[in-house]
Amino acid sequence: MAKPRIRRLPAVVLAIVGLLAAGHIGATLAFTGPNTPLKESLQPALNRHFLGPLDQGWNLFAPGPYSQDEYMLVRACISEYDVCAGGADAGAEFTPWRNVTEEEIAAVDYNIFANRESRQSKVVHGRYWPAAAKLTNDQQTMAEGNHIDGEPVFGVDLYSAEAEQAYGASELNNLRTYQRLEDAAVGLGSLYMYEDYGDDVTLVEVRMLREAVPAFAQRYDPPEERSQSWTNIGWRPATEFDEEVYAAWS
């Protein structure tokens, strides 16, 4: 007896699904595999495929024990731009550091209806820190320096042909990711400073702090001083926003 033939439409669907599955498996092997020249050339496309705009990160599947507190701190210069550029010796006035994460945590405590607005600095911190850690030592030094004249932090427009010639695909992708997150941190810090000092804000500086959580065995006798580590964003011009953004923030 002759075997019934597979209908054409199901066969086409099966072939397409098979090709998509094979492509996804191959991309997964490339994304998780060691660095190679081929992987560097494919890295931007791989990142778009696996990370996308809503990157959750692997902590969703393998969370580690909570071992550190994370805080975002910001301060501003509220003198004229030229005075700020000259620093304290020129009479520039600097605000105290404001720990915006502590304020957000206080708003969340005992509030079961706290919304995502109460966790913004934690989100920025959590994404910024690993991006900064991927920079080379020289690049980290440049990021921690002051860039108040509007020039690119790394000396070149990261979306220009010049940048594509200066950096490999993987390194350029790291720099672009860092720059987006730095802009987010500076923008959030600017909004907090505008909240306190209004239009007097000229420059902002941001610090990301990680503070060790006492070990479980020390919960009844914690150390007087907890170990700390910092990642800094040097002075940057305060971010300007549309009136709609100011209205929504207030």
N, C-alpha and C positions, 0 to 999 in steps of 0.2 A: 504494500500500500504506500502510495507516495505521501511524503511528509508535507503537511500544510506549510505554505510559504509565509514568512513573516510579512505582515503588511508594511507598506512603504513608510507611512507616517510614523508608526512606533519605532521603526528601525532608525529613521532620521533622528527622532528624539533621543533614543538610546545612544546614538553616535555622538550627538552634541553633548549630552550629559557626561559621557565617557571622556570626551576631550576636555571639558571644563574641569572634571575631577582630576584628570592627569595633569592639567596645567596648574591647578591649585596645589597638588602634592609636590610638583616640581618647584613651585614658588616657595612652598614651606621649607623644603630642603635647602634652597638657596638662602632664604631669610635666616634660618637657624644655623647654617653651616659656617665654616671658617671664612675669614676675609680672603678674597681672591680678586684679581683684576676684573674678572667677569662680574663678581658680586658688587664691586664698587660701581661699575657702570649701570647695574640694575637697581642699586640701592634706592634711589628716589621713587622708582615705580613700585618696588617692593614695599616701601613705607606707606605709599598711598593705598596699596592693596590691603595691607594688614592693619595699619594704624588708623588711617582715615582721619576725619575730623573729631571723632569721639574715642580717642585712644584711652582704654581703661588701664592697660598695663597688666603685667603678669600677677600683680598682687591680688587680683580678683580671684585667682585660682590657687595661689600658694602664699597666703599672708603669713608674714613672720611675726614673732612676738614683738609687742610694742616696746621699744627700747629707747625712744628719744622723743622729746617735745620739740616742736618746730614753731618758730615765731618769725614774723616779718616786722621789721622796724623801719621807720621812715622819718626823715627830718627835712627841713627846707631852709633855703636862704630867702629872706624877705626884704633884702635891700635892692637897690637898683642893679641892673645886670652888670654894669661895669664895676660897681663896687663889689658885688658878689665874686666876680672874676678875680679881684685882687685879694680876696680872703680876709681873714680877721685883721691883718695888718692894715688893710685899706678901710677898716671900719665896718665890714660886712656883718650883718646880724643874722645869726643862725638860731633856729628853733630848737627846743629840746627834742630828743628822740621820742617818737610815739610808737609804742608797741601795739600795733593795730590788731594783731592776732589775739593778744590778751583781752582786748575789748570785745572781739567777736566771741571768744570763749565765754566771757561773762554774760553775753546776751543769750547764749545757748543754754547755760546752766539752768536746770529745772524748767526749761521751756520745751515741752514736747512738740510744740507747733513751730519751732524755729525753722525758718526757710533757708534756702541756699545762699541768700545774701549775707547770712551770718557766718559763712565759711569761705569767703572769697580769698582771703590772704592765705589760708591753709592750702587751697587748691593751687594758687599761684606758686607758693613755696614748694609744694610737692612736685610740681612739674619743672620749676626753674632749676632746682638743685641738681638733679641728674643731668640736665642739659649743660649746665655750667661745668660739671665734672668731666664732660667729654672734650672740653677745650684743652689745647696744649698749655704748657706752663706760660709760654709767651702770650698766648691768646687770653688766658686768665688775667695776666698782668694788665693787658690792654683793657679788658672789661672792667677791672677794678679801678682803672685810672679815671680822671675827670675828662669828660668830653662835653664842653659847654658851648662850643662854637657851631654845632650842627653837623660837624664832619662825621663820617661813618666811624663806628667804634673800632673796626678792624682795618680802617684806612682805605676801603674800597666798597662801592655799592655791591652788595652781595647778590644782586640780581642782574648784574652787568656782565657783558662778555669778558671784561677784564678779570672779574672774579672767577669765571669758569676756566680761564687760562691759568690763574694763580693757584687754584685748589682742585684737588680731585673731587669726584662726585660725592663720595662719602663724607669727606671733611667739609665740603661746602654745604651739604645737607645739615651737618651738625651746627655749623655757624648760623645758618638761616633759622634753624629751630631755636637756638639760643637767642638770637636777636628778637624773634617774635615773643618769646617769654620775657625777655628783658623789657621790651616795650609794654607788655601787659603789667609787669611789676611797677614800672615807673608811672604808668597811667593810673593804676590803682592808688599808688602812693600820692600822686598829684591830687586826686580827688579827696583823699583824707586831709591833705594840707590845705586845699581850698576851703574845706569845711571849717577849719580853724582860723585861717589867716586871709581868706578871700583873695582878691586880686594882687595882694602884696607878694604872693609866692612867685619867685623867679626861677629857682633851681630846686631840685629834689635829689636826695641821696637815699639809697635803700640798702639795708643789711638783712641778710637771711641768717638766722641763728638756729643751731641744733644743740639741744641741751640733753645730756644723758639722763634717762630715768633710772632711779636707784633700783638695783637688783632686788628680786623678790625676797631674798634672804636678808636684805637690809631695810625692809619696809618699816620696821619699828625703830631702826637706828640709822636713818639716812645720813650720808655725808653732808657736812656743812656747806661745801662747795661742790657743785656738779660740774663735770667736764663739759666744755663748750667748744664748738667749732663754728666758724663764720664763713659766709660767702658774701662778698660786697659788690655793689654796683655803685661806681663813683658818681660824682655830680653830673646830672643831666638837666637840660632845660625842662621845665614843668610842661607836661602834656596839655595841649589845648583841646577843648571839646566844644561841640555844638551846644546851644542852649538847651536842646532837648535832653542831652546827657546830664547836664547840671540839674535840670528839673527832676529827672528820674532819680538821680543820686540823692537829692535833698528830700 
